[in-house]
Amino acid sequence: MNIPMVDLQGQYRKLKTEIDTEIQKVLDNSSYINGPIVGEFAADLEKYLDIKHVIPCGNGTDALQVAMMALGLKPGDEVITTTFTFIATAEVIALLGLTPVLVDVLEDTMNIDPEAIRKAITPKTKAIVPVHLFGQCANMDEIMVIAEKHKLFVIEDNAQAIGANYTFKDGSVKKAGTIGHIGCTSFFPSKNLGAYGDGGAIFTNDDKIAEQMRAVVNHGMKVRYYHDYVGINSRLDSIQAAILKVKLPHLDNFAKARNIAANYYNTAFANCEKITTPVTAEFTDHVFHQYTLVLNKVDRAGLQKHLSEKGISNAVYYPVPLHQQKAYRDERYKDGDFPIAEKLAANVMSLPIHTELTIEQLKFITDAVLEFIL
């Protein structure tokens, strides 16, 4: 077998007629930038998320940057985020001259540790960026309490958990990305809601912040050629919006298919002491952007080679925490400061997880993993 991490071709074949039709409409009207379909998709996503404003943009990294620019964060301001995440989370903090303050994660969910956030706050702290890693929400009840106490902004990095539901202690439910002051997401092709190129979006219920973000993504303009803010050029093109508009109604079913695959994996590995399967926190759904195992005394490189030889894709997300990345080395941090993130980086491995996996493929994958480990 040849099993990819994500089967974009298989998903496209199921939606081919709808997608081809919508792309052709864009080609026919030739409104390639900010065409009507972009607004239609944004409106559909606002309804799905139950949020007032969705501002499409060029990619998920831009979404984070635009959020921080719109909040008026200044060089030297500190922004707290996790050390165990994709580089974009810290990248935009550094690019804007802000100071990334890294904290450790929880061992079970791999999401940012609220207690570590509390300990990292200083008079210079202005924002917290929790990452909803691999498809489930961080503990937003605790994070919002911390933010309110210290008058901090919360920017949710929701690139991996769009569609997940968060249940608060009072029983109310919100979608991931709609809880903090701003939510950001990516429509990179492999995401749960993926385009066929780059794309992203920013969400907020705050009218003033939304107005500023709409300007920032379009060179700082509210009125054409009148620039009220320093902005960037970051727009979702019409063809990508057309594809996303078709896919959005299927997003919940995509999550169900991913959960079926994850449950198969969980059952297959349940009695293997050398594998810890993903733990889902009680307050969140898991939409399984990634299915990530923690290996215990297993030759990870050997297992990866074994799987690759059988045609089974696999990956390590993420092999190096941010504080150990060459570009982000900082005298404030040394090896050993974030023991959980460092342990995870040395032992995690992700298996294929997508909407097109068959039971035959899942059995082939799990049999191959256990063959090597046992």
C-alpha positions as CSV (number, residue, x, y, z in Angstrom):
1,M,0.0,0.0,0.0
2,N,0.9,3.7,-0.4
3,I,-0.8,5.6,2.4
4,P,-0.3,9.3,2.6
5,M,-0.6,11.5,5.7
6,V,-3.5,13.2,4.0
7,D,-5.4,12.1,0.9
8,L,-6.2,15.3,-0.9
9,Q,-6.9,13.5,-4.2
10,G,-9.4,11.2,-2.7
11,Q,-11.3,14.0,-1.0
12,Y,-11.3,16.0,-4.2
13,R,-12.8,13.2,-6.2
14,K,-15.8,13.1,-3.9
15,L,-16.4,16.8,-4.2
16,K,-15.1,17.2,-7.8
17,T,-18.4,18.3,-9.5
18,E,-19.2,21.0,-6.9
19,I,-15.6,22.3,-6.7
20,D,-15.1,22.4,-10.5
21,T,-18.4,24.2,-10.9
22,E,-17.5,26.9,-8.4
23,I,-14.0,27.3,-9.8
24,Q,-15.4,27.7,-13.3
25,K,-17.7,30.5,-12.0
26,V,-14.7,32.4,-10.8
27,L,-12.9,31.9,-14.1
28,D,-16.0,33.1,-15.9
29,N,-16.5,36.3,-13.9
30,S,-12.7,36.9,-13.6
31,S,-13.0,38.4,-10.1
32,Y,-9.8,36.8,-8.8
33,I,-9.1,39.1,-5.8
34,N,-11.9,40.0,-3.4
35,G,-14.5,38.7,-5.7
36,P,-18.0,38.1,-4.4
37,I,-17.3,34.5,-3.5
38,V,-14.8,35.7,-0.8
39,G,-17.6,37.6,1.0
40,E,-20.0,34.7,0.6
41,F,-17.5,32.3,2.1
42,A,-16.7,34.7,5.0
43,A,-20.5,35.0,5.7
44,D,-20.9,31.2,5.7
45,L,-18.0,30.8,8.1
46,E,-19.4,33.5,10.4
47,K,-22.6,31.5,10.6
48,Y,-20.8,28.2,11.2
49,L,-18.7,29.7,13.9
50,D,-21.5,31.9,15.3
51,I,-19.2,34.9,15.3
52,K,-19.7,38.5,14.1
53,H,-16.7,38.9,11.9
54,V,-14.5,36.7,9.7
55,I,-11.8,38.4,7.8
56,P,-10.2,36.2,5.1
57,C,-6.4,36.6,4.5
58,G,-3.5,35.1,2.7
59,N,-2.5,32.4,5.1
60,G,-2.5,31.4,8.8
61,T,0.8,33.1,9.6
62,D,-0.5,36.4,8.2
63,A,-3.6,35.9,10.3
64,L,-1.5,35.9,13.5
65,Q,0.5,38.9,12.3
66,V,-2.6,40.9,11.4
67,A,-4.1,40.1,14.8
68,M,-1.1,41.4,16.7
69,M,-0.9,44.5,14.4
70,A,-4.6,45.3,14.9
71,L,-4.2,45.1,18.7
72,G,-1.5,47.8,18.6
73,L,1.2,45.7,20.2
74,K,4.5,47.5,20.3
75,P,8.2,46.4,20.1
76,G,9.2,45.1,23.5
77,D,5.7,44.0,24.5
78,E,5.8,40.4,25.7
79,V,3.5,37.7,24.2
80,I,3.2,34.3,26.0
81,T,2.9,31.2,23.9
82,T,3.8,27.5,23.9
83,T,7.3,26.2,23.0
84,F,5.7,23.0,21.5
85,T,4.1,24.3,18.3
86,F,4.8,25.1,14.7
87,I,7.2,27.9,14.2
88,A,4.7,30.4,12.8
89,T,3.3,31.1,16.3
90,A,6.5,32.6,17.5
91,E,7.7,33.8,14.1
92,V,5.2,36.6,13.8
93,I,5.9,37.7,17.4
94,A,9.6,38.1,16.5
95,L,8.9,39.7,13.1
96,L,6.9,42.5,14.8
97,G,9.7,43.2,17.3
98,L,7.7,41.8,20.2
99,T,9.2,39.5,22.8
100,P,8.1,35.8,22.7
101,V,7.8,34.4,26.1
102,L,7.7,30.6,25.9
103,V,6.1,28.2,28.4
104,D,5.8,24.4,28.7
105,V,2.8,22.2,27.9
106,L,0.7,19.6,29.7
107,E,1.9,16.1,29.2
108,D,-1.5,14.6,28.5
109,T,-3.0,16.9,25.9
110,M,0.3,18.6,24.8
111,N,-1.5,21.9,25.0
112,I,-0.2,25.0,26.8
113,D,-0.1,24.8,30.6
114,P,-2.2,27.5,32.2
115,E,-0.2,27.4,35.4
116,A,3.0,28.1,33.4
117,I,1.2,31.1,31.8
118,R,0.5,32.5,35.3
119,K,4.2,32.2,36.3
120,A,5.4,33.9,33.1
121,I,3.4,37.1,33.4
122,T,5.4,40.3,33.9
123,P,4.5,44.0,33.7
124,K,5.5,43.8,30.0
125,T,3.0,41.0,29.1
126,K,0.3,42.2,26.7
127,A,-1.1,39.0,25.1
128,I,-1.4,35.2,25.3
129,V,-1.4,33.0,22.2
130,P,-2.8,29.5,23.1
131,V,-2.4,27.0,20.4
132,H,-5.2,24.4,20.0
133,L,-2.7,21.7,19.1
134,F,-3.4,18.7,16.9
135,G,-7.2,19.3,16.9
136,Q,-8.3,19.9,20.5
137,C,-8.7,23.1,22.5
138,A,-6.4,24.4,25.2
139,N,-8.0,25.1,28.6
140,M,-9.7,28.3,27.7
141,D,-11.7,28.6,30.9
142,E,-8.4,29.0,32.8
143,I,-6.7,31.1,30.1
144,M,-9.5,33.6,30.0
145,V,-9.6,34.0,33.8
146,I,-5.8,34.7,33.7
147,A,-6.3,37.2,30.8
148,E,-9.1,39.1,32.5
149,K,-7.2,39.3,35.8
150,H,-4.1,40.8,34.1
151,K,-5.9,42.7,31.3
152,L,-4.3,40.7,28.5
153,F,-5.4,40.0,25.0
154,V,-6.0,36.4,23.9
155,I,-5.3,35.4,20.3
156,E,-6.2,31.8,19.6
157,D,-4.0,30.0,17.2
158,N,-6.7,27.7,15.8
159,A,-4.9,26.5,12.7
160,Q,-5.3,22.9,13.7
161,A,-8.7,22.8,15.5
162,I,-11.3,24.5,13.3
163,G,-14.7,22.9,14.0
164,A,-13.8,21.7,17.5
165,N,-16.3,22.6,20.2
166,Y,-15.3,23.9,23.6
167,T,-17.6,23.3,26.6
168,F,-17.2,25.9,29.5
169,K,-17.6,25.1,33.1
170,D,-21.0,26.6,33.0
171,G,-22.1,24.2,30.3
172,S,-22.1,26.8,27.4
173,V,-20.4,25.8,24.2
174,K,-18.4,27.8,21.7
175,K,-16.3,26.9,18.6
176,A,-12.6,26.9,18.9
177,G,-11.2,30.2,17.8
178,T,-14.2,32.2,19.0
179,I,-13.4,32.4,22.7
180,G,-10.5,34.9,22.9
181,H,-10.4,38.4,21.6
182,I,-9.2,37.1,18.2
183,G,-9.1,33.7,16.6
184,C,-6.7,32.8,13.7
185,T,-6.8,29.9,11.3
186,S,-5.0,28.4,8.3
187,F,-6.5,26.9,5.2
188,F,-3.3,25.2,4.1
189,P,-4.3,22.2,1.9
190,S,-3.7,19.6,4.6
191,K,-5.8,21.3,7.3
192,N,-9.2,20.0,8.2
193,L,-10.7,22.8,6.1
194,G,-8.1,23.1,3.4
195,A,-7.8,25.1,0.3
196,Y,-5.8,24.2,-2.8
197,G,-3.2,26.8,-2.0
198,D,-2.5,29.1,0.8
199,G,-5.3,30.8,2.7
200,G,-6.3,31.9,6.2
201,A,-8.8,33.9,8.2
202,I,-9.2,35.9,11.4
203,F,-12.3,35.9,13.6
204,T,-13.6,38.4,16.2
205,N,-16.8,39.6,17.9
206,D,-15.2,43.0,18.4
207,D,-16.4,45.6,15.8
208,K,-13.4,47.9,16.3
209,I,-10.8,45.2,16.1
210,A,-12.6,43.8,13.0
211,E,-12.5,47.2,11.3
212,Q,-8.7,47.5,12.0
213,M,-8.0,44.0,10.8
214,R,-10.0,44.5,7.5
215,A,-7.8,47.6,6.9
216,V,-4.5,45.9,7.9
217,V,-4.9,43.0,5.4
218,N,-5.4,45.5,2.6
219,H,-2.4,47.8,2.9
220,G,-4.0,49.7,5.9
221,M,-6.9,51.0,3.7
222,K,-10.4,51.7,4.7
223,V,-11.0,53.9,1.6
224,R,-9.1,53.1,-1.5
225,Y,-5.7,54.9,-1.6
226,Y,-6.3,56.4,1.8
227,H,-4.0,54.5,4.3
228,D,-5.0,54.9,7.9
229,Y,-2.7,52.1,9.3
230,V,0.5,50.5,8.4
231,G,-0.8,47.3,6.7
232,I,0.2,44.3,4.7
233,N,-1.1,42.7,1.5
234,S,-2.8,39.5,2.6
235,R,-6.0,38.5,0.8
236,L,-7.7,35.2,0.2
237,D,-8.1,34.8,-3.6
238,S,-11.4,34.0,-5.1
239,I,-10.6,30.5,-6.4
240,Q,-9.5,29.4,-2.9
241,A,-12.7,31.0,-1.4
242,A,-14.8,29.0,-3.9
243,I,-13.1,25.7,-2.9
244,L,-13.5,26.5,0.8
245,K,-17.2,27.5,0.4
246,V,-17.8,24.0,-1.1
247,K,-15.9,22.2,1.7
248,L,-17.3,24.1,4.7
249,P,-20.7,22.3,4.8
250,H,-18.7,19.0,5.0
251,L,-16.4,20.1,7.8
252,D,-18.3,18.3,10.6
253,N,-18.4,15.1,8.6
254,F,-14.7,15.4,7.9
255,A,-14.2,15.5,11.7
256,K,-16.4,12.4,12.1
257,A,-14.3,10.5,9.6
258,R,-11.1,11.5,11.4
259,N,-12.6,10.4,14.7
260,I,-13.5,7.0,13.3
261,A,-9.9,6.5,12.2
262,A,-8.6,7.8,15.6
263,N,-10.9,5.4,17.5
264,Y,-9.6,2.5,15.4
265,Y,-6.0,3.4,16.3
266,N,-6.9,3.9,20.0
267,T,-8.4,0.4,20.1
268,A,-5.6,-1.3,18.2
269,F,-2.9,0.2,20.5
270,A,-4.9,0.1,23.8
271,N,-2.9,-2.8,25.3
272,C,0.5,-1.7,24.1
273,E,2.5,-0.3,27.0
274,K,5.1,1.2,24.7
275,I,2.4,3.5,23.1
276,T,0.4,6.3,24.6
277,T,-2.5,7.3,22.4
278,P,-3.9,10.8,22.3
279,V,-5.7,12.1,25.4
280,T,-8.8,14.3,24.8
281,A,-9.5,16.8,27.5
282,E,-13.0,16.7,29.0
283,F,-13.9,20.2,28.0
284,T,-13.2,19.9,24.2
285,D,-14.0,17.9,21.1
286,H,-11.0,16.5,19.1
287,V,-11.1,17.0,15.4
288,F,-7.8,15.1,14.9
289,H,-5.8,17.3,12.6
290,Q,-3.0,15.0,13.6
291,Y,-3.1,11.7,15.3
292,T,0.0,11.8,17.5
293,L,1.4,8.9,19.6
294,V,3.9,9.2,22.4
295,L,6.4,6.3,22.2
296,N,7.9,4.8,25.3
297,K,11.4,3.3,24.9
298,V,10.8,2.7,21.1
299,D,13.4,3.3,18.4
300,R,11.5,6.1,16.7
301,A,13.8,6.4,13.7
302,G,13.7,2.7,13.2
303,L,9.9,2.6,13.4
304,Q,9.7,5.5,10.9
305,K,12.0,3.6,8.5
306,H,9.9,0.4,9.0
307,L,6.7,2.2,8.1
308,S,8.1,4.1,5.2
309,E,9.4,0.8,3.7
310,K,5.8,-0.4,3.8
311,G,4.5,2.7,2.1
312,I,3.0,4.2,5.2
313,S,3.6,7.9,5.6
314,N,4.5,9.2,9.1
315,A,5.9,12.4,10.6
316,V,7.2,14.0,13.7
317,Y,5.3,17.1,14.9
318,Y,7.5,18.6,16.3
319,P,11.1,17.4,16.5
320,V,12.5,20.6,18.1
321,P,10.7,22.8,20.6
322,L,10.9,26.5,19.8
323,H,13.4,27.3,22.5
324,Q,15.9,24.9,21.0
325,Q,15.4,26.2,17.4
326,K,18.6,27.9,16.2
327,A,16.7,31.0,15.1
328,Y,15.0,31.4,18.5
329,R,17.8,30.6,20.8
330,D,17.6,33.0,23.7
331,E,19.8,33.5,26.8
332,R,16.6,33.4,28.9
333,Y,16.1,29.7,28.1
334,K,18.4,26.7,28.3
335,D,18.0,23.0,27.6
336,G,15.9,21.4,30.3
337,D,13.8,24.5,31.1
338,F,10.8,22.9,29.4
339,P,11.1,19.2,30.2
340,I,7.6,18.1,29.0
341,A,8.0,19.8,25.6
342,E,11.5,18.3,25.2
343,K,10.3,14.9,26.2
344,L,7.5,15.0,23.7
345,A,9.7,16.3,20.9
346,A,12.0,13.2,21.5
347,N,9.1,10.7,21.5
348,V,6.1,11.8,19.5
349,M,5.2,10.4,16.1
350,S,2.1,11.0,13.9
351,L,0.3,8.5,11.8
352,P,-1.9,9.1,8.7
353,I,-5.2,10.7,9.6
354,H,-7.7,11.9,7.0
355,T,-11.2,11.6,5.7
356,E,-10.4,8.8,3.2
357,L,-8.8,6.1,5.3
358,T,-10.4,2.7,5.0
359,I,-10.5,-0.1,7.6
360,E,-8.2,-2.1,5.4
361,Q,-5.6,0.7,5.5
362,L,-6.0,1.3,9.2
363,K,-5.4,-2.4,9.9
364,F,-2.4,-2.4,7.7
365,I,-1.0,0.6,9.5
366,T,-1.6,-0.6,13.0
367,D,-0.4,-4.1,12.2
368,A,2.9,-2.6,10.9
369,V,3.4,-0.4,14.0
370,L,2.8,-3.3,16.4
371,E,5.0,-5.7,14.3
372,F,7.9,-3.4,14.9
373,I,7.2,-2.6,18.5
374,L,6.3,-6.0,19.7
